[in-house]
Amino acid sequence: MSAFIISKKSMDYIVDGINRIPHTELWREGTPNEMGRKFYATNLDAVTQRYPDESLEGLPGPIDKSDILDNYEFTPVHDGSLVKTYKKICSLIYQCSEGDVFKREDFKQIVRIKNKIADSIVTSLPEYLEEN
């Protein structure tokens, strides 16, 4: 398995999508910036476990890694598509599945958020809303 640090745009989609879902008290313990930094810390931990001999800047990913932890600044980019948010959070989960990260509570919380997003998508479908 390979792993990389996700892009800032992907992180912005994730954070914005979570903040738009009703009843997402699953992860509201801080500002959007703090949420993104926490997710990046989890992502970085997994990637460094996969590539332990790499420097921070040598880790794979389309982002300036020196700027992701303490300096992540959320930018609203969401276009209203929970499907895109779901896709981006699935990518984050996959990129965080290295080493022992999957055992950590913050990783499990990200998975719970993904499940909440999936639930929000399904329960808004016309077929789901039909009375039987």
Number of C-alpha atoms within 10 A of each C-alpha: 7 11 23 22 26 23 17 19 16 18 25 23 26 28 26 22 25 26 16 12 15 10 12 15 11 12 18 13 9 9 13 22 17 19 20 25 20 17 23 24 18 23 24 23 20 25 26 20 17 20 18 12 10 13 10 15 11 10 21 17 14 11 16 13 19 11 10 20 17 14 12 20 16 20 15 13 15 17 11 12 11 21 14 16 25 22 15 22 25 17 15 26 20 17 21 29 22 20 13 12 18 17 10 10 10 16 20 14 13 20 17 15 21 21 14 19 22 16 11 16 16 13 12 10 10 9 10 11 10 7 6 5
